């Protein structure tokens, strides 16, 4: 019988232990030399089983190794029909997270901002929607989330902007209402927000810490890095304003044993070293975690990342990943959020049909109460899926999810990183290609390289500190 290997990635750790990551199942398996040789022979168009066993020189253990590879789905008959395209989960799918864009205004004028810059999807500063969400709309948003969460025991509320903290009253109104709703519904609520930190006053910090907010601060690094792009409308840098506020927040949150405080760094063409930025944010400003994201921008922007910049970024991620692995092997904490999230997904066997929860378990709410696929699509007329008053437009929602399903992206079918990527960010696809459901082909090599880094880190940690991976199961 002619057999063919499923799409997969083979890799080894420093001691030469062999592993394989299978695209169809997102499973990671330790394999021996015989299995590795067979997988190599069955790649591409495949070959006859008997020929492969002879060519592999695997001896008496060959048939057993082959049988196990077939049983586990790593090798299949070459003429086997393609598995039918996956169906959407039963609709309407219950919501897990609602993102409240409590304001569409900002007190900074960051040069790369997708909200107000040339790459915006909505009207930006010319928006006709209210500048701030009313307290009534915030409470209505909470009612909507609870009404559409089904049997989920936990729901999440994220506050976003513009600059989120320009509308503290709506946040406080939503939290008070959510607390009451959760108590009567027997559910738990998690809160989070993203802020530029310019408005983090002590009284507000106490409120956020008391309600155990997960807080992400948009910051690009030290003073030089921060003030390069993240400036006030006057052109003045924001670093001197935010640095003492961040230190106060970190100290109060740590004293209260709150949830980790994270930094979110936007990587542009002229960004500083990833490793240096990480070390500054963690060791100087005290952040618990740091996540990095390439700027979402049309390639023509002067801050956009050219193709060669992705290679540099991957090399810098590799350096920081090594820092992470060494710290983990020493039983020391490390806050490289990108790698921690990737390891969690690899260990859980995550196999995505869609790149994220947008339009599925997550929706965004505009200041006027319109529903968007996520916070980045709020006020984008072509991506509206209803409103708080009339509810979700299930036909529009379902049509988008069908079009965005990874099985519709033929370019993804032969990529080993498909289970983790599923084609990439909808918003970036829209900015780059004018169509949200297209795969982000410009980033494919970057994604595959990053996944390789994650697999290598996973193998080394699995061999040296397996309990770290076990601990991720509950995080």
C-alpha positions as a Markdown table, in Angstrom:
| # | Residue | x | y | z |
|---|---|---|---|---|
| 1 | Unk | 0.0 | 0.0 | 0.0 |
| 2 | Unk | 1.2 | 3.5 | -0.8 |
| 3 | Unk | 1.4 | 5.7 | 2.3 |
| 4 | Unk | 2.0 | 9.4 | 2.8 |
| 5 | Unk | 3.0 | 11.4 | 5.9 |
| 6 | Unk | 0.6 | 13.9 | 7.2 |
| 7 | Unk | 1.9 | 17.5 | 7.3 |
| 8 | Unk | 4.2 | 17.7 | 10.2 |
| 9 | Unk | 7.4 | 19.2 | 11.7 |
| 10 | Unk | 10.2 | 17.1 | 13.1 |
| 11 | Unk | 12.6 | 18.6 | 15.7 |
| 12 | Unk | 15.1 | 17.6 | 18.3 |
| 13 | Unk | 16.3 | 18.9 | 21.7 |
| 14 | Unk | 19.9 | 19.6 | 22.7 |
| 15 | Unk | 20.4 | 15.9 | 23.7 |
| 16 | Unk | 19.2 | 14.7 | 20.3 |
| 17 | Unk | 15.8 | 13.4 | 21.5 |
| 18 | Unk | 13.4 | 13.4 | 18.5 |
| 19 | Unk | 9.9 | 14.8 | 18.4 |
| 20 | Unk | 7.3 | 15.4 | 15.8 |
| 21 | Unk | 4.5 | 18.0 | 15.7 |
| 22 | Unk | 1.5 | 16.9 | 13.5 |
| 23 | Unk | -0.6 | 19.5 | 11.7 |
| 24 | Unk | -3.9 | 17.5 | 11.5 |
| 25 | Unk | -4.1 | 16.7 | 15.3 |
| 26 | Unk | -1.7 | 19.4 | 16.8 |
| 27 | Unk | -0.1 | 16.5 | 18.7 |
| 28 | Unk | 3.5 | 16.5 | 19.8 |
| 29 | Unk | 5.0 | 13.0 | 20.0 |
| 30 | Unk | 8.4 | 11.8 | 21.1 |
| 31 | Unk | 9.7 | 9.4 | 18.4 |
| 32 | Unk | 12.7 | 7.1 | 17.9 |
| 33 | Unk | 15.1 | 7.0 | 15.0 |
| 34 | Unk | 13.1 | 4.4 | 13.1 |
| 35 | Unk | 9.9 | 6.5 | 13.2 |
| 36 | Unk | 11.8 | 9.6 | 12.2 |
| 37 | Unk | 13.4 | 7.8 | 9.2 |
| 38 | Unk | 10.0 | 6.5 | 8.1 |
| 39 | Unk | 8.4 | 9.9 | 8.3 |
| 40 | Unk | 11.1 | 11.3 | 6.1 |
| 41 | Unk | 10.6 | 8.6 | 3.5 |
| 42 | Unk | 6.8 | 9.1 | 3.4 |
| 43 | Unk | 7.0 | 12.9 | 2.9 |
| 44 | Unk | 5.7 | 14.5 | -0.2 |
| 45 | Unk | 3.9 | 12.0 | -2.6 |
| 46 | Unk | 4.7 | 9.1 | -0.3 |
| 47 | Unk | 5.8 | 5.6 | -1.3 |
| 48 | Unk | 4.9 | 1.9 | -0.9 |
| 49 | Unk | 5.1 | 0.7 | 2.6 |
| 50 | Unk | 7.4 | -2.3 | 1.9 |
| 51 | Unk | 9.8 | -0.1 | -0.1 |
| 52 | Unk | 10.0 | 2.4 | 2.7 |
| 53 | Unk | 10.7 | -0.3 | 5.3 |
| 54 | Unk | 13.5 | -1.7 | 3.2 |
| 55 | Unk | 15.0 | 1.7 | 2.4 |
| 56 | Unk | 14.8 | 2.8 | 6.0 |
| 57 | Unk | 16.9 | 0.0 | 7.2 |
| 58 | Unk | 14.9 | -0.2 | 10.4 |
| 59 | Unk | 15.1 | -3.9 | 10.9 |
| 60 | Unk | 12.6 | -5.9 | 12.9 |
| 61 | Unk | 11.2 | -2.8 | 14.7 |
| 62 | Unk | 10.2 | -1.2 | 11.4 |
| 63 | Unk | 6.7 | -2.7 | 11.1 |
| 64 | Unk | 5.9 | -1.8 | 14.7 |
| 65 | Unk | 7.0 | 1.8 | 14.2 |
| 66 | Unk | 5.0 | 2.1 | 11.0 |
| 67 | Unk | 1.9 | 0.6 | 12.6 |
| 68 | Unk | 2.1 | 3.1 | 15.4 |
| 69 | Unk | 2.6 | 6.0 | 13.0 |
| 70 | Unk | -0.5 | 4.9 | 11.1 |
| 71 | Unk | -2.6 | 4.4 | 14.2 |
| 72 | Unk | -1.7 | 7.8 | 15.5 |
| 73 | Unk | -2.5 | 9.5 | 12.1 |
| 74 | Unk | 1.0 | 10.6 | 11.3 |
| 75 | Unk | 1.1 | 8.4 | 8.2 |
| 76 | Unk | -2.0 | 7.7 | 6.1 |
| 77 | Unk | -3.0 | 5.9 | 2.8 |
| 78 | Unk | -1.8 | 8.2 | 0.0 |
| 79 | Unk | -5.2 | 7.9 | -1.8 |
| 80 | Unk | -7.2 | 8.6 | 1.3 |
| 81 | Unk | -9.8 | 11.3 | 0.6 |
| 82 | Unk | -9.4 | 14.6 | 2.3 |
| 83 | Unk | -11.2 | 15.0 | 5.6 |
| 84 | Unk | -14.4 | 17.0 | 4.9 |
| 85 | Unk | -14.2 | 20.7 | 5.8 |
| 86 | Unk | -15.0 | 21.3 | 9.5 |
| 87 | Unk | -18.4 | 22.6 | 10.3 |
| 88 | Unk | -18.9 | 25.6 | 12.5 |
| 89 | Unk | -19.9 | 24.9 | 16.1 |
| 90 | Unk | -23.6 | 25.0 | 16.9 |
| 91 | Unk | -24.8 | 28.5 | 16.4 |
| 92 | Unk | -25.5 | 30.9 | 18.1 |
| 93 | Unk | -22.2 | 30.3 | 19.8 |
| 94 | Unk | -22.2 | 31.6 | 23.4 |
| 95 | Unk | -20.1 | 34.6 | 24.1 |
| 96 | Unk | -17.1 | 34.4 | 26.5 |
| 97 | Unk | -15.8 | 37.9 | 26.2 |
| 98 | Unk | -17.2 | 41.4 | 25.4 |
| 99 | Unk | -14.8 | 44.2 | 24.6 |
| 100 | Unk | -16.3 | 47.6 | 25.5 |
| 101 | Unk | -14.8 | 50.5 | 23.5 |
| 102 | Unk | -15.7 | 53.0 | 26.1 |
| 103 | Unk | -14.3 | 55.9 | 24.1 |
| 104 | Unk | -13.2 | 56.5 | 20.6 |
| 105 | Unk | -10.9 | 59.4 | 21.6 |
| 106 | Unk | -7.3 | 59.4 | 22.8 |
| 107 | Unk | -5.1 | 61.9 | 24.5 |
| 108 | Unk | -2.0 | 60.7 | 22.7 |
| 109 | Unk | -1.2 | 61.0 | 19.0 |
| 110 | Unk | 0.9 | 57.9 | 18.3 |
| 111 | Unk | 2.2 | 57.9 | 14.8 |
| 112 | Unk | 1.4 | 54.2 | 14.1 |
| 113 | Unk | -2.1 | 54.1 | 15.6 |
| 114 | Unk | -4.5 | 52.0 | 13.6 |
| 115 | Unk | -7.5 | 53.8 | 15.2 |
| 116 | Unk | -6.7 | 57.3 | 14.0 |
| 117 | Unk | -4.0 | 56.8 | 11.3 |
| 118 | Unk | -4.2 | 56.2 | 7.6 |
| 119 | Unk | -5.0 | 52.5 | 8.1 |
| 120 | Unk | -8.2 | 52.9 | 10.1 |
| 121 | Unk | -11.3 | 51.0 | 9.2 |
| 122 | Unk | -13.7 | 53.3 | 10.8 |
| 123 | Unk | -14.0 | 57.1 | 10.7 |
| 124 | Unk | -11.3 | 57.7 | 13.3 |
| 125 | Unk | -11.3 | 61.2 | 14.8 |
| 126 | Unk | -14.2 | 62.1 | 12.5 |
| 127 | Unk | -16.4 | 59.5 | 14.1 |
| 128 | Unk | -20.1 | 60.5 | 14.5 |
| 129 | Unk | -20.5 | 58.0 | 17.3 |
| 130 | Unk | -20.5 | 59.5 | 20.8 |
| 131 | Unk | -17.0 | 60.3 | 22.1 |
| 132 | Unk | -17.7 | 58.3 | 25.2 |
| 133 | Unk | -19.9 | 55.3 | 26.0 |
| 134 | Unk | -22.7 | 56.3 | 28.4 |
| 135 | Unk | -23.1 | 54.6 | 31.7 |
| 136 | Unk | -26.5 | 53.2 | 30.5 |
| 137 | Unk | -24.9 | 51.7 | 27.4 |
| 138 | Unk | -22.1 | 50.2 | 29.5 |
| 139 | Unk | -24.7 | 48.5 | 31.7 |
| 140 | Unk | -26.7 | 47.4 | 28.7 |
| 141 | Unk | -23.5 | 45.8 | 27.4 |
| 142 | Unk | -23.2 | 43.8 | 30.5 |
| 143 | Unk | -26.8 | 42.6 | 30.2 |
| 144 | Unk | -26.1 | 41.6 | 26.7 |
| 145 | Unk | -23.0 | 39.6 | 27.6 |
| 146 | Unk | -24.9 | 37.7 | 30.4 |
| 147 | Unk | -27.9 | 37.1 | 28.1 |
| 148 | Unk | -25.6 | 35.6 | 25.4 |
| 149 | Unk | -23.1 | 33.7 | 27.5 |
| 150 | Unk | -25.1 | 30.5 | 27.7 |
| 151 | Unk | -23.9 | 28.1 | 30.4 |
| 152 | Unk | -20.4 | 29.5 | 30.6 |
| 153 | Unk | -19.4 | 29.7 | 34.3 |
| 154 | Unk | -17.0 | 32.6 | 33.7 |
| 155 | Unk | -17.3 | 35.6 | 31.4 |
| 156 | Unk | -14.7 | 38.3 | 30.6 |
| 157 | Unk | -15.2 | 42.0 | 30.2 |
| 158 | Unk | -12.4 | 44.0 | 28.5 |
| 159 | Unk | -12.3 | 47.8 | 28.4 |
| 160 | Unk | -10.7 | 49.5 | 25.4 |
| 161 | Unk | -10.5 | 52.8 | 23.5 |
| 162 | Unk | -9.1 | 55.2 | 22.3 |
| 163 | Unk | -7.5 | 55.8 | 25.6 |
| 164 | Unk | -9.7 | 53.6 | 27.9 |
| 165 | Unk | -9.2 | 55.7 | 31.0 |
| 166 | Unk | -10.8 | 58.8 | 29.4 |
| 167 | Unk | -14.1 | 57.2 | 30.5 |
| 168 | Unk | -13.7 | 55.9 | 34.0 |
| 169 | Unk | -17.4 | 56.4 | 34.9 |
| 170 | Unk | -18.5 | 53.9 | 32.3 |
| 171 | Unk | -16.0 | 51.4 | 33.5 |
| 172 | Unk | -17.1 | 51.7 | 37.1 |
| 173 | Unk | -20.8 | 51.5 | 36.1 |
| 174 | Unk | -20.1 | 48.3 | 34.1 |
| 175 | Unk | -18.2 | 46.7 | 36.9 |
| 176 | Unk | -20.8 | 47.5 | 39.5 |
| 177 | Unk | -23.5 | 46.1 | 37.2 |
| 178 | Unk | -21.5 | 43.0 | 36.3 |
| 179 | Unk | -20.9 | 42.2 | 40.0 |
| 180 | Unk | -24.6 | 42.3 | 40.7 |
| 181 | Unk | -25.4 | 40.2 | 37.6 |
| 182 | Unk | -22.7 | 37.6 | 38.3 |
| 183 | Unk | -24.0 | 37.2 | 41.9 |
| 184 | Unk | -27.6 | 36.5 | 40.7 |
| 185 | Unk | -26.5 | 34.4 | 37.7 |
| 186 | Unk | -24.0 | 32.3 | 39.7 |
| 187 | Unk | -21.1 | 33.3 | 37.3 |
| 188 | Unk | -17.7 | 34.7 | 37.8 |
| 189 | Unk | -16.4 | 37.8 | 36.0 |
| 190 | Unk | -12.9 | 38.6 | 34.9 |
| 191 | Unk | -12.0 | 42.2 | 34.0 |
| 192 | Unk | -9.2 | 43.6 | 31.9 |
| 193 | Unk | -8.2 | 46.8 | 30.2 |
| 194 | Unk | -5.6 | 48.3 | 28.0 |
| 195 | Unk | -4.3 | 51.8 | 28.7 |
| 196 | Unk | -1.5 | 54.2 | 27.8 |
| 197 | Unk | -1.0 | 54.8 | 31.5 |
| 198 | Unk | -1.1 | 58.6 | 31.3 |
| 199 | Unk | -4.2 | 58.8 | 33.5 |
| 200 | Unk | -3.4 | 56.2 | 36.1 |
| 201 | Unk | -4.0 | 58.2 | 39.3 |
| 202 | Unk | -3.7 | 56.6 | 42.8 |
| 203 | Unk | -7.5 | 56.5 | 43.4 |
| 204 | Unk | -8.1 | 54.7 | 40.1 |
| 205 | Unk | -5.2 | 52.3 | 40.7 |
| 206 | Unk | -6.9 | 51.3 | 44.0 |
| 207 | Unk | -10.2 | 50.6 | 42.1 |
| 208 | Unk | -8.4 | 48.4 | 39.5 |
| 209 | Unk | -6.4 | 46.5 | 42.0 |
| 210 | Unk | -9.4 | 45.9 | 44.2 |
| 211 | Unk | -11.3 | 44.4 | 41.3 |
| 212 | Unk | -8.4 | 42.3 | 40.2 |
| 213 | Unk | -8.1 | 43.8 | 36.7 |
| 214 | Unk | -5.7 | 42.3 | 34.2 |
| 215 | Unk | -3.9 | 45.4 | 33.0 |
| 216 | Unk | -2.0 | 45.8 | 29.8 |
| 217 | Unk | 0.0 | 49.0 | 29.2 |
| 218 | Unk | 0.9 | 50.1 | 25.7 |
| 219 | Unk | 4.5 | 51.1 | 26.0 |
| 220 | Unk | 7.5 | 50.7 | 23.6 |
| 221 | Unk | 10.4 | 50.6 | 26.0 |
| 222 | Unk | 12.7 | 53.2 | 27.6 |
| 223 | Unk | 12.4 | 56.9 | 27.1 |
| 224 | Unk | 14.0 | 57.0 | 23.7 |
| 225 | Unk | 11.9 | 54.1 | 22.4 |
| 226 | Unk | 8.6 | 55.4 | 24.0 |
| 227 | Unk | 9.0 | 59.0 | 22.8 |
| 228 | Unk | 9.8 | 58.0 | 19.3 |
| 229 | Unk | 6.2 | 57.3 | 18.3 |
| 230 | Unk | 4.0 | 57.5 | 21.5 |
| 231 | Unk | 3.6 | 61.3 | 21.8 |
| 232 | Unk | 1.0 | 63.9 | 22.8 |
| 233 | Unk | -0.6 | 66.0 | 20.1 |
| 234 | Unk | 1.9 | 68.7 | 20.9 |
| 235 | Unk | 4.7 | 66.4 | 19.9 |
| 236 | Unk | 5.9 | 66.0 | 23.5 |
| 237 | Unk | 6.9 | 62.5 | 24.6 |
| 238 | Unk | 4.9 | 60.6 | 27.1 |
| 239 | Unk | 7.6 | 58.7 | 29.0 |
| 240 | Unk | 8.1 | 61.1 | 31.8 |
| 241 | Unk | 4.4 | 61.2 | 32.5 |
| 242 | Unk | 3.8 | 57.4 | 32.6 |
| 243 | Unk | 7.0 | 56.0 | 34.2 |
| 244 | Unk | 6.1 | 57.1 | 37.8 |
| 245 | Unk | 2.5 | 56.0 | 37.3 |
| 246 | Unk | 3.5 | 52.6 | 36.1 |
| 247 | Unk | 5.9 | 52.1 | 39.1 |
| 248 | Unk | 3.1 | 53.0 | 41.5 |
| 249 | Unk | 0.6 | 50.6 | 39.8 |
| 250 | Unk | 3.1 | 47.8 | 39.8 |
| 251 | Unk | 4.0 | 48.3 | 43.5 |
| 252 | Unk | 0.3 | 48.4 | 44.7 |
| 253 | Unk | -0.7 | 45.5 | 42.5 |
| 254 | Unk | 2.2 | 43.3 | 43.7 |
| 255 | Unk | 1.4 | 44.2 | 47.3 |
| 256 | Unk | -2.2 | 43.1 | 46.8 |
| 257 | Unk | -1.0 | 39.9 | 44.9 |
| 258 | Unk | -3.0 | 41.0 | 41.9 |
| 259 | Unk | -3.0 | 39.6 | 38.4 |
| 260 | Unk | 0.2 | 40.2 | 36.3 |
| 261 | Unk | 0.7 | 43.6 | 34.9 |
| 262 | Unk | 1.7 | 43.3 | 31.2 |
| 263 | Unk | 3.4 | 45.6 | 28.7 |
| 264 | Unk | 2.4 | 45.5 | 25.1 |
| 265 | Unk | 5.2 | 46.7 | 22.8 |
| 266 | Unk | 4.6 | 47.6 | 19.1 |
| 267 | Unk | 7.5 | 46.7 | 16.9 |
| 268 | Unk | 8.2 | 49.2 | 14.1 |
| 269 | Unk | 10.9 | 49.5 | 11.5 |
| 270 | Unk | 13.1 | 51.6 | 13.9 |
| 271 | Unk | 12.3 | 49.6 | 17.1 |
| 272 | Unk | 15.0 | 48.9 | 19.7 |
| 273 | Unk | 16.4 | 45.5 | 20.5 |
| 274 | Unk | 13.7 | 43.1 | 21.7 |
| 275 | Unk | 15.9 | 41.7 | 24.5 |
| 276 | Unk | 17.0 | 45.2 | 25.7 |
| 277 | Unk | 13.4 | 46.4 | 25.7 |
| 278 | Unk | 12.3 | 43.3 | 27.6 |
| 279 | Unk | 15.0 | 43.7 | 30.2 |
| 280 | Unk | 14.2 | 47.4 | 30.7 |
| 281 | Unk | 10.5 | 46.9 | 31.1 |
| 282 | Unk | 10.9 | 44.1 | 33.6 |
| 283 | Unk | 13.9 | 45.1 | 35.6 |
| 284 | Unk | 13.6 | 48.9 | 35.5 |
| 285 | Unk | 9.8 | 49.5 | 35.4 |
| 286 | Unk | 8.7 | 46.2 | 37.1 |
| 287 | Unk | 6.4 | 44.7 | 34.6 |
| 288 | Unk | 5.4 | 41.0 | 35.2 |
| 289 | Unk | 5.0 | 40.2 | 31.5 |
| 290 | Unk | 6.0 | 41.7 | 28.2 |
| 291 | Unk | 4.4 | 40.9 | 24.8 |
| 292 | Unk | 5.6 | 42.1 | 21.4 |
| 293 | Unk | 3.5 | 42.7 | 18.3 |
| 294 | Unk | 4.6 | 43.7 | 14.8 |
| 295 | Unk | 3.0 | 47.0 | 13.8 |
| 296 | Unk | -0.2 | 46.6 | 11.8 |
| 297 | Unk | 0.3 | 48.9 | 8.8 |
| 298 | Unk | 0.3 | 49.2 | 5.1 |
| 299 | Unk | 3.8 | 48.4 | 3.8 |
| 300 | Unk | 4.1 | 52.0 | 2.4 |
| 301 | Unk | 4.2 | 53.6 | 5.9 |
| 302 | Unk | 7.6 | 54.7 | 7.0 |
| 303 | Unk | 7.3 | 52.9 | 10.3 |
| 304 | Unk | 6.0 | 49.6 | 8.7 |
| 305 | Unk | 8.2 | 46.5 | 8.9 |
| 306 | Unk | 9.9 | 45.6 | 5.6 |
| 307 | Unk | 10.3 | 41.9 | 4.8 |
| 308 | Unk | 13.9 | 41.8 | 6.1 |
| 309 | Unk | 12.8 | 43.2 | 9.4 |
| 310 | Unk | 10.8 | 40.0 | 10.1 |
| 311 | Unk | 14.1 | 38.1 | 9.9 |
| 312 | Unk | 15.7 | 40.4 | 12.4 |
| 313 | Unk | 12.7 | 40.2 | 14.7 |
| 314 | Unk | 12.8 | 36.4 | 14.6 |
| 315 | Unk | 16.5 | 36.4 | 15.5 |
| 316 | Unk | 15.8 | 38.8 | 18.5 |
| 317 | Unk | 12.9 | 36.6 | 19.5 |
| 318 | Unk | 15.2 | 33.6 | 19.5 |
| 319 | Unk | 17.6 | 35.4 | 21.8 |
| 320 | Unk | 14.8 | 36.2 | 24.2 |
| 321 | Unk | 13.4 | 32.7 | 23.9 |
| 322 | Unk | 16.8 | 31.3 | 25.0 |
| 323 | Unk | 16.7 | 33.7 | 28.0 |
| 324 | Unk | 13.2 | 32.3 | 28.8 |
| 325 | Unk | 14.3 | 28.6 | 28.5 |
| 326 | Unk | 17.4 | 29.1 | 30.7 |
| 327 | Unk | 15.4 | 30.9 | 33.4 |
| 328 | Unk | 12.7 | 28.2 | 33.3 |
| 329 | Unk | 15.4 | 25.4 | 33.7 |
| 330 | Unk | 16.7 | 27.3 | 36.7 |
| 331 | Unk | 13.1 | 27.5 | 38.2 |
| 332 | Unk | 13.1 | 31.2 | 37.8 |
| 333 | Unk | 10.0 | 33.1 | 36.4 |
| 334 | Unk | 10.2 | 34.8 | 33.0 |
| 335 | Unk | 7.8 | 37.2 | 31.5 |
| 336 | Unk | 8.2 | 36.7 | 27.7 |
| 337 | Unk | 4.4 | 36.6 | 27.2 |
| 338 | Unk | 4.6 | 35.6 | 23.5 |
| 339 | Unk | 6.5 | 32.4 | 24.3 |
| 340 | Unk | 4.5 | 31.5 | 27.4 |
| 341 | Unk | 1.3 | 31.8 | 25.4 |
| 342 | Unk | 2.8 | 29.7 | 22.6 |
| 343 | Unk | 4.0 | 27.0 | 25.0 |
| 344 | Unk | 0.5 | 26.9 | 26.6 |
| 345 | Unk | -1.1 | 26.3 | 23.2 |
| 346 | Unk | 1.4 | 23.7 | 22.2 |
| 347 | Unk | 1.0 | 21.8 | 25.4 |
| 348 | Unk | -2.9 | 22.0 | 25.2 |
| 349 | Unk | -2.9 | 20.7 | 21.6 |
| 350 | Unk | -4.7 | 23.8 | 20.4 |
| 351 | Unk | -6.0 | 23.4 | 16.8 |
| 352 | Unk | -7.6 | 26.5 | 15.6 |
| 353 | Unk | -10.3 | 26.7 | 13.0 |
| 354 | Unk | -10.2 | 30.5 | 13.3 |
| 355 | Unk | -7.2 | 32.7 | 14.2 |
| 356 | Unk | -8.9 | 34.2 | 17.3 |
| 357 | Unk | -12.3 | 34.5 | 19.0 |
| 358 | Unk | -13.4 | 37.5 | 16.9 |
| 359 | Unk | -17.0 | 37.0 | 15.9 |
| 360 | Unk | -17.2 | 33.7 | 17.7 |
| 361 | Unk | -16.8 | 33.9 | 21.5 |
| 362 | Unk | -15.8 | 37.6 | 21.4 |
| 363 | Unk | -17.4 | 40.7 | 20.1 |
| 364 | Unk | -16.7 | 44.4 | 20.4 |
| 365 | Unk | -19.1 | 47.1 | 21.4 |
| 366 | Unk | -18.8 | 50.7 | 20.1 |
| 367 | Unk | -19.6 | 53.8 | 22.2 |
| 368 | Unk | -23.0 | 53.8 | 20.4 |
| 369 | Unk | -23.8 | 50.2 | 21.2 |
| 370 | Unk | -23.0 | 48.7 | 17.8 |
| 371 | Unk | -21.5 | 45.2 | 17.7 |
| 372 | Unk | -18.3 | 44.6 | 15.8 |
| 373 | Unk | -16.2 | 41.5 | 15.2 |
| 374 | Unk | -13.7 | 42.7 | 17.7 |
| 375 | Unk | -12.4 | 46.0 | 19.2 |
| 376 | Unk | -10.4 | 46.7 | 16.0 |
| 377 | Unk | -13.5 | 46.5 | 13.8 |
| 378 | Unk | -15.8 | 48.6 | 16.0 |
| 379 | Unk | -17.3 | 51.4 | 13.9 |
| 380 | Unk | -16.3 | 49.7 | 10.7 |
| 381 | Unk | -19.6 | 49.5 | 8.8 |
| 382 | Unk | -18.6 | 46.6 | 6.7 |
| 383 | Unk | -17.9 | 44.4 | 9.8 |
| 384 | Unk | -20.9 | 45.3 | 12.0 |
| 385 | Unk | -22.7 | 42.2 | 13.3 |
| 386 | Unk | -25.7 | 43.8 | 15.1 |
| 387 | Unk | -26.2 | 46.1 | 18.0 |
| 388 | Unk | -27.2 | 45.9 | 21.7 |
| 389 | Unk | -30.8 | 46.7 | 21.1 |
| 390 | Unk | -31.6 | 44.3 | 18.3 |
| 391 | Unk | -28.9 | 41.7 | 19.2 |
| 392 | Unk | -26.5 | 39.7 | 17.0 |
| 393 | Unk | -27.0 | 39.6 | 13.3 |
| 394 | Unk | -26.5 | 35.8 | 13.2 |
| 395 | Unk | -26.6 | 35.6 | 9.4 |
| 396 | Unk | -23.8 | 38.1 | 9.1 |
| 397 | Unk | -21.9 | 36.5 | 11.9 |
| 398 | Unk | -22.2 | 33.0 | 10.5 |
| 399 | Unk | -21.3 | 34.2 | 7.0 |
| 400 | Unk | -18.1 | 35.8 | 8.2 |
| 401 | Unk | -17.1 | 32.8 | 10.3 |
| 402 | Unk | -17.6 | 30.4 | 7.4 |
| 403 | Unk | -15.5 | 32.6 | 5.1 |
| 404 | Unk | -12.8 | 33.0 | 7.8 |
| 405 | Unk | -12.6 | 29.3 | 8.6 |
| 406 | Unk | -9.1 | 27.9 | 8.0 |
| 407 | Unk | -10.4 | 25.2 | 5.7 |
| 408 | Unk | -11.3 | 28.1 | 3.3 |
| 409 | Unk | -7.7 | 29.2 | 3.1 |
| 410 | Unk | -6.1 | 26.8 | 0.7 |
| 411 | Unk | -2.7 | 28.3 | 1.2 |
| 412 | Unk | -2.8 | 27.1 | 4.8 |
| 413 | Unk | -3.5 | 23.4 | 4.0 |
| 414 | Unk | 0.2 | 22.4 | 3.7 |
| 415 | Unk | 1.6 | 24.6 | 6.5 |
| 416 | Unk | 2.7 | 22.8 | 9.7 |
| 417 | Unk | 1.9 | 25.9 | 11.8 |
| 418 | Unk | -1.8 | 26.0 | 10.7 |
| 419 | Unk | -3.2 | 24.7 | 14.0 |
| 420 | Unk | -1.7 | 27.8 | 15.8 |
| 421 | Unk | -2.1 | 30.4 | 13.2 |
| 422 | Unk | -5.3 | 29.6 | 11.1 |
| 423 | Unk | -4.3 | 32.3 | 8.7 |
| 424 | Unk | -3.5 | 35.2 | 11.1 |
| 425 | Unk | -5.2 | 38.4 | 12.3 |
| 426 | Unk | -8.4 | 39.5 | 10.5 |
| 427 | Unk | -7.6 | 43.1 | 11.0 |
| 428 | Unk | -4.1 | 42.9 | 9.5 |
| 429 | Unk | -5.5 | 41.0 | 6.6 |
| 430 | Unk | -8.0 | 43.7 | 5.9 |
| 431 | Unk | -5.3 | 46.4 | 6.2 |
| 432 | Unk | -2.9 | 44.5 | 3.9 |
| 433 | Unk | -5.2 | 42.9 | 1.4 |
| 434 | Unk | -8.6 | 44.6 | 1.8 |
| 435 | Unk | -10.3 | 41.4 | 2.9 |
| 436 | Unk | -10.4 | 40.3 | 6.5 |
| 437 | Unk | -10.7 | 36.6 | 5.8 |
| 438 | Unk | -7.6 | 36.3 | 3.6 |
| 439 | Unk | -4.5 | 34.6 | 5.1 |
| 440 | Unk | -1.6 | 36.9 | 6.1 |
| 441 | Unk | 0.7 | 35.5 | 3.5 |
| 442 | Unk | 3.3 | 38.2 | 4.1 |
| 443 | Unk | 3.9 | 36.8 | 7.6 |
| 444 | Unk | 4.0 | 33.1 | 6.8 |
| 445 | Unk | 7.8 | 32.6 | 7.1 |
| 446 | Unk | 7.8 | 34.6 | 10.3 |
| 447 | Unk | 5.0 | 32.4 | 11.8 |
| 448 | Unk | 6.7 | 29.2 | 10.8 |
| 449 | Unk | 10.0 | 30.4 | 12.2 |
| 450 | Unk | 8.3 | 31.5 | 15.4 |
| 451 | Unk | 6.6 | 28.1 | 15.7 |
| 452 | Unk | 9.9 | 26.4 | 15.2 |
| 453 | Unk | 11.3 | 28.4 | 18.1 |
| 454 | Unk | 8.4 | 27.4 | 20.3 |
| 455 | Unk | 8.7 | 23.7 | 19.4 |
| 456 | Unk | 12.4 | 23.8 | 20.3 |
| 457 | Unk | 11.7 | 25.5 | 23.6 |
| 458 | Unk | 9.0 | 23.0 | 24.3 |
| 459 | Unk | 11.3 | 20.1 | 23.8 |
| 460 | Unk | 14.0 | 21.4 | 26.0 |
| 461 | Unk | 11.6 | 22.4 | 28.8 |
| 462 | Unk | 9.8 | 19.0 | 28.5 |
| 463 | Unk | 13.1 | 17.3 | 29.0 |
| 464 | Unk | 14.5 | 19.5 | 31.8 |
| 465 | Unk | 11.5 | 21.0 | 33.7 |
| 466 | Unk | 8.3 | 19.0 | 32.7 |
| 467 | Unk | 6.4 | 20.4 | 35.7 |
| 468 | Unk | 6.5 | 23.8 | 34.2 |
| 469 | Unk | 4.4 | 22.6 | 31.3 |
| 470 | Unk | 2.1 | 20.8 | 33.7 |
| 471 | Unk | 1.6 | 24.1 | 35.6 |
| 472 | Unk | 0.5 | 25.8 | 32.3 |
| 473 | Unk | -2.6 | 23.5 | 32.2 |
| 474 | Unk | -4.2 | 25.4 | 35.0 |
| 475 | Unk | -3.1 | 28.9 | 34.0 |
